[in-house]
């Protein structure tokens, strides 16, 4: 499940409703100081984790708090089913809790002493008493079905959901509400609200300011995020354990009440068990990172904390743990060396591209905006949010219309010593090439690592809608050579083994003679790296079985290997070795398996991008045998 959009009012400086549409993978919020970038992250954190709006977040006009404070989020990719009660699974669509577009729209109002949760969707309530069927026990639902004489419409007499679906066939007995409040004190919806919260994504906010307390509500250390992610992945098991604990505790509480009744009969019915459900997150609230001296991470320097944050995100990419999580990161570039700024961007991009994770970040860094696909950028001002969408939903007609706004606050590329621009398809390619250039053997032969370090060679992503339209006009005026590197499966369809500047003046389009950049790595190196990464002791995978599956899935013939989809093949090999077989070669792959493959593909790309940094002489010779080698020679001459 991902956030489609967020609206909020009464949070910090938001004196009128603010609405931001988010990218399904990574959203970059940029703008001048005090434009409201951090307010958007605060609003999300309040929605997911807040019980009451803190005084510093209350919007005030002339010192007086405004009358209303609320956060509304629209979720897309809603799960196919949900367990509302213990009888059977149902869907939010069947329970008439989704918008006409099939999305889940939830509003949390923090105006009063307790937040009110409302689902905004056309939801039916009984005309006679304004009650939702969700509030009725299965016994009451059975009585209503019997009273209406529609028992033959109930598909499963053990399921509350089946009874509700049968009752909904009599829609003339209902009134449709525009919204339905789940926090109504007169309703019995605690269990439903808890189960709905279970299917919502987990949310972690990493702020930029220094703190002195590891346990503050705004997460600074990865420790809290680790706890949340692990607990979320074990939610089903914890639910079963919780039921057993509550059952045994109720037995013990009742035994005490019975004994009390014998001693003082008048008190026997006064005392009863209450609030027995454990708070697992609270149980691990003191979990933290400490060094060998026992000093917590929160007390270390700002740079150290940001390095730990980078390490946390990198670990999530390599993790086999699947969970739906949203990470909000305020100014991830702060306190980091420029090289590590590029590294953390690449890592965040990788994390979001695997599916199941969504990233929202704020930045003042031109480097981050350069690297971001243009349709992921949201430029925030005091009174509006500017963005571009290829589908026409954005506030600007074209990507180039967004550039002057971004320049006004970031001053992109105002001064430089660039000799050549290399436009690649995505941030993954930038990481792969940067790591290749930085190897001792490649630097000695081509000198491109130092060219990247001192700014003579600048790489920019243009994949998809990318940043092409943002940079194209800008680059023309800089009088520098521009080289566009395309994968082998992209037009133009004429392969070239050599590239010449004379053909197109100062612009060269270079197309790989293999499918993708990963195909320039030798087959044996791919197998070796993935076997070492996935087949380590304690991983649960047999290294020999994994190696055998990789050998099977990756073609031995050089021609077929050069055009094969390496990430997909390696992802399927992983699942075959792990005992959860997925093999597209044998037939149709289910939608669920496609999601699993996509998630593992992202991890393969992540691992192989780093493999470029381990290239030896043999690997470099293999790369030079492709036309990428000719491109490296061309770049060497341009940056000299």
N, C-alpha and C positions, 0 to 999 in steps of 0.2 A: 504494500500500500504506500502511495506517495502523496505528498501535498500538491494539489493542483493550484490552489490559491489561498491567500490569507487576507482577512480584513480585520481591522481593529480600530478602536476608539478609546480615548481616555488613558492611553498608555504613554507616559512621559509627555512629549510635546504634541501628541496627536489630538488636537482639539476638534478635528473633523475626521470622518472615516477615511482610512488609507487602505487601498487594495493593491496587492502585489501578486502577480501570476508567476509561478516558479517553474523552472526547468525540471523535467523528470529526473535528471541526473545531477547536474551541478549548476547552481545559480550564483552569480557574482554580483553583489550589491556594491555599487560605487557611487561617489558623490562627494560634495564638500563636507567639511566638518559641520556637525549639528544638523545635517540634512534629514536624519532619521534612519540611517542604516542600522545602527545598534538597536534602535527601538523595535524594528521588525524582529530581531532575534529575541529581544526581551519578551515581546508579545507571544512568540512561539513557546518560549520556556514557561511563561505563565499559563498558557493553554494546557501544556502537557504535565507540568509539575507543580503549578501554583494552587494553593488552597485559599489564599487571600492576597489581594494586590498590595505589595509593600508600599509604604508611604512615599519613598523616593520615586516610585514609578507613576504616582497619581498625577494626571494632567491638571494643572491649575491655571486659571486666568485671573490676573490681579489678586493672586494669593488664595483664590477660592476654587476648590475642586469642582470639576464639571460633573454634571448629574449622572452621566452614564459611562461605564468602563466595561468593555467586552472585547473578546477575541473570537473570530469565526474562521474556521478552516474547512476547506473543501478537499476531500480525499478522493483520489482516483485509484484504479487497479484494486478495487475492493475485493476481499477474499471471497471465494466461491461459496463458502459455507461458514456457519458460526453455530456454536452450541449455546442456545439461550437458556435451556433448562437441561436437566439430566436425562431427558427421555430420548431425544434424537437431535440430529443436526438439522438446521434450516438455513435459509439465506436471508440477507437483509432486504433483498428484492421481494421475496415472498412475504416478509413481514411489513412490506410497504413503508420502508424507512429510507429509501433512496430517492434522489431527485429524478425528474423525468429523463435526465441524461445518464442515469445509472451511477451517480456519485453520492458519496456520504458527506453531508453538510452538517457540521456540528458547531454550535455556538455556546461559549461559556461566558456568562455574565458575572462580573466581579463587583457590581455596584453595591450590593448589600454585604452583610456580615459573612454570608456563606455563598459560594459561587453556585449559579444555576446553570444546568446543562440542558440544552435544547437541541433536538434534531429538527432541522428545517427541511421538510419534505411533505408532500401531500399524504397525510396519515389519517386513517379513519378512526373515529371513536363512536361508541354506541350512542345513538340519538337520544335514548331515554335517560342516560345518566352521564354522558360525556366521558365514559371510561374506555381506555384502550384495552384491547384483548390481551396485550402484553402484561397487564396488571392482574389478570385472572389466573387462578390455579387451575390445574387440569380438571379437578372436580367441578369447578364452576363452568369451565368450557363444555364439559360433557352435559351438564344440566341445560346449558343454553342451546346446544345442538339438539338435545331431546325436545326442548320446548319449541324450537323452530321446526322440528320434524325433518331434519336433513341428515340423519345418521348415516344414510347410504352414501353420502359424499365424503365421509372420513376415510382416507386411504389407509391409515395406520392408527388403530385405537389406543396405541401405547404412547403416541406422540402428541404433545401439546401443539406443536407446529402444524400437524395434520388437522387438528380440530380448528385452529385459527384459519387455515386455508379454506376449510369447508364453510366456516362462518362468513368469510370474506366474499363468498359467492352471493351473499344476500346484501349487496352494497346499499340497497335502498333503506336498510335499517341503520345505516351509519351516516355520520356527518364527517366530511373531509376537512381537517384542519391544515392550515398552511405550515404550522410548526407544532412540535410536540415536546413538552417539557419533561425531561427524565428525572429532574430533581424535585418534582412535586412532592411535598411532605405527606400528602394524602394518598399517595400511590405506593404500591409495594414493588419497587423496581430495583432494589439494591443488587440482587443477583444479576439482573440483565445489564445494569450499568457496569458491574465488575467484569462481566464476560465481554462486553463491548470494549472496555478499556484494554482487555487482554489482546484483542486483535489489532488495536491501534499500534503504529510503530513506536518503538522506544525513541527517546529524544535526549540528546546531550548537547549542552552549550559550553563552549570553551571561550572564555573572555580574555581580552588582552591585558587588562590591568593586573597589577601585582596584588596578591592577597597574602594574608598571614595565617589563614585557617584552612587546612585541607578539607574540612567538612562544610565549607560554605555552600549555599544552595546553588550558586553558579559554579559549575564544575571547572576547576583549573587543572586538576590532575587526571590522567587517564584512569586512575584506580576506580573511580565511581562508574565511569563508562564501562570498564571491564566487568564490574559487578552486575550492572544492568544488562549487559549483553549476554552474560552467562545465565543469569536468572531467566531472561526471556527465552533462551534456547531450551531451558529445562522447565518451562511453564507447565507443560502437561504432567510431568512427573511430580512437580511440586504441588500441583492441584490434587493429585491422588494422595500424596503424603498429608496435605492439609486436611482433606476429608477424614483420613484415619485419625489424625491428631484431635480434630474437633469432636469426632465420635467418642473417642476414649475420654476426652476431657469432660464432655457432657455427662458421661456415665459417672465419673468421679464427682462432678458438681451435684448431680442428682442424689448421689449417695449421701453427700454432706447435708443436702436439703432434707432428705428423709430422716437422718439422725436428728437434725434440728427440729423437725416436726414431732419427734417422739419426746424431745426435751421440752419444747415450747410449741404446742400445737397451733397457737395463733400466728406464729411466724412461719409456718411451713410453706405457705403460698406466697410469702413476701419476697423471698430471695430466689433468684434463678440465674443461670449462666448467661453472660452477655459479652459481646465483643471478643469472641474467641479466635477470630481469624488472624493468623500471624502476618506480620509485615516483614517479608523476607528481605526487602531492600533495606529496611531499617536495621535488621539483624546484622548486616554487613556494612553499616554506615561508617565504621571506623577503619575499614580497609584502606590502606595507603601504601605508597612506595616510600621506603626509607633507604638511606645508604648504609655503609658498613659501620658508621658511627651512630646510627639510629636517628640521623637528621632527616625529617620528612621532605619530600620533594617540594612541597609548598614553601619551605624555608630556603630553598636553593635559589640561585640566580635566575633571572628571567630567561636568559639564553638556555640554561640547563632545562628549564621547564618546557621550553618550546622544542628542544631536541627530544625530550621524552614524549611530547605530543606527536612529533613526526614519527618516532619509533612506534608509537601506539597505532597510528594509522597504517604504517607499513605492515605491522603484524596482522591487522585485520584483513589485509589483502591476501596474505598467505594462509589465513586461518580457514579450516574446513568447517567452521561453525557457521551455520546459516541462521540469520535473523533479520527482521525488518527494522532498520535503524536509520534515524535522521541525525546528522551531525551538523551543528551550527558552529562556525568558527569565526571569531572576530579577529580580523587582521592577522591571518596566519603568518604573514611575512615579518612581523615585528620581532626584533631581537635575533634575527637570523642573517647569516652571511648571504650575499646574493646567490651563490651557488646553491645553498640550501633552500632559498626561496623558490628557485625553480624545482628543486627536489620535492618540496612539500606540495607545490601545485600539482606536479605530475602524480604524486601519491594520492592526493585527494581525487584527482580526475580518474585514476585507476580504480579507486574504491567505489566510486559512483557508477562506473561503466559496467560493473559486474552484475548489476541487478540486486534489488533488495536494500541498497543503501542510497540515501539521498544527501547531498551536500549543499549547504547554504553558507556562504562566507561573505564577509565585508572586506574591502581593501582600499588603500590609498596608493597601491603600487602599480605604476605603469607596466611593470613586468607581468603582473598577474593578468591585467587587461589584455596585454599583447597575446598571451597564451590562451585566453578564453575564447571559445567559439562565440561569435557575435550574438547568437540568439540566446545565450545563457546570461548575458549582461543586463542588469537593471540599473539604470542611472536615476538616482533618487534626488529630488529637489525638495524645497520646503512645501511645495503645493502639488506635486505630481510625481509619477513614476514613468520614465521613458524607456521603451524597449522595442525590439524588433522581433518579428516572428515571420518565418517564411510562409506560414498559412494565412497571414493577414490579420492576426489577432492583435498585433502590437500597436503601440501608439505612434510609431513612425512608419512611413511607407517603405523605406529601404534602409539597409544597413548603413549606407554612407551618411544618412541623415543623423545617425547616432554619434558619429565621430566628432563633430564640433562640440557637442555637449560634453563628451568625455574629455576632450582636449581642454575645455575651459577649466576643469578641476584638476586634471592630472598632468597636462603638458606633455603628452606622449611624444617621444623622440625629438625633443626640442634641440638636443645637441648630441653629436655622436661622432665616432670615427669608423663607422661601418664601411667596409669595402665591398661586401657582397651580402645579399639577402637570400637565404635558402628557405623556400616555402615548402613545407611538408604537410602530410595529410592530418597529422594529429600530434598531441603531446607525447604519445607513446613513441613515435618516430624520433622526436626531439631527444627523448631520454636515451633511446637506443644509439643514435648517432653520437650524442655527447659522450656516452660511455665508451664507444668505440674510439672516438678521437682522443680520449684521455689515456688510452692504453700506451704503454711505453713504446711498443713496437710500431703502432700507427702514428704516434706523434713524431717518432724519429723519421718515418718515411714521408709523411704528408704535412706535419706541423699544424694540423687543424685544431688540436686541443688548445694550444696557446692562442690561436686566432679567435676561438669562442670565448676564452677567458678575458682577453683584452678588448673584445667587442668588434674586431675586424670582420668576423663572420657572425651574422645574426640569423637564427632560425625562428620561423613563425609558423603556427598551425593554420591550415586552410581546409581541413577535412569537413565534409558535409557542406552546410551553408558556411561554416567556418568564419574566419576573419578576412577572407579574400577581398570582399568589397570594402572593408574598412581600410585595408592597407594598399590596395591597388593604386588609387589616385595619389595617395600620400607618397608611395615609393617612387612614382614616376618623376616627381619633382626633386628627388634626392640625387639623381644622376648617378645611380649605382646599379651594378649588374644584379638582376633578379633571376634566380633559378627556381623553377617549380618542379619538385620531385613527386612523381605519381607512382602508385602501385602498378603492377603489371596487368591488373584486371580493370584499369581505368583508361579512358580514351586520352590521347590519340592512340590508335591501334598499330602504328608503325614503330617497331622497335629500332633503337639506334645503339650501336656499340660505342660510338664516339660522338662527342658533342662539340659544336663550334659556335663561338660567339658571333661570327660573321653572318650566320643564317638569319637570326632574328634581332640583330643589333644588340641591345643590352638585356634582352629577355630570352631565356632558354627553358624549354619544357623537356624535362628528362623523365623517361618512363622506364622503370625497372624491367629487365628481361626475365624476372621471376614474379611470382604472384604477389608477394608482400615482402617487407624488409626481413621478416623472420626467415624467409626462404633463402636468404644469403648466408645463413649459418649452416655449417655442415651437419648432416643428419646425425652423425655419431655424437657431435657436441650437444645437440638438442636432447638426445636420449640420455646422455650422461648427466647433463644439468638437471633435467626433470627427475631422473631416478634418485639423484642425490638429495634434491629438495623435498620430494614427496616420500621417499622410501627410507627416511632416517629411523633410527631405533626409537620405538615408542609411538610411531605414527599410526600403527595398526595395519600398514601396508607391507606386503612381502616385496622387497626390492627386486628379487628375481622375477616374480610374477609381473610386476610393473614394467620392468625392462622388456620382458617378453611381449607384453601387450603393445608397448611403444614400437617395438620392432615390427609387430604385425600391422599396426595402423599406419605407420609412416612408410611410403613406397621406397623400395631400394633402388629402383631405376631412377637415374638422375633427372631425366626429362619429366617423369611423373612427380618426382619429389619437388621439382622447381615450381610446379603449378598446384600442388596440393594445399588444402586449407590446414595448415599446421596447428593452429590453436584448437580447431574443432576436433581434429584427429587425436590430438594429445588429450583433450578433455574426455573423449569417449574411451580412450585407452585407460585413463585414470579410473573411470567408473567400472570398466570391465575388471580391472585388477582389484577394486575395492568390494566386489561382490554385488554391485548394483548395476548390472549390465545395461548399457545404452549403445546400440550399434546401428547407425543410420544406413549402413551398407546393406542391412538385412530387411529393410522395409521402412514404413512410416514411423516417425518419432512423435510421441504425444506432446501436447503443449507443456505439461509439467516437466517432461524430460528436456524440452528445448530450453526452459528456464534454467534447469540445472546445468546444461551444457554451456549456456551463455555465461553463467556465473563462473564456471571453471575456465572458460576461454579467456576471461579477463585475467585470471590468475596466471594462465600460461603466458600471456603477453607480458605480464608484469615480470615473471621470472626470466623470460627470454630477453627482455630489454636489458636486464642486468647481466645477462650472459655475454652481451656484446663487450662489456667491460672486462671480461676474462679471456678475450681472444689471444691466442698465441700465434706463432709464425704460420703454422699450418692453416689455422682458421682465417688469418688475414689473406693468405694466398687464395683460399677458396672464395673469399669475398671479392678479391681482385679479379677473379676469373669471370665474375658477373659484370654487367656494365656499370654497376655501382663503383667499381674500381676506376673506370674512366671518369666518372663524375668526381671522385676524390682528387684525381689528378688535375681536373679543371679547377676545382675549388682551391687547390694548392697554389696554382698560378694566379688566381684572382686575389687572394689575400696576402700574397708575398709583398 
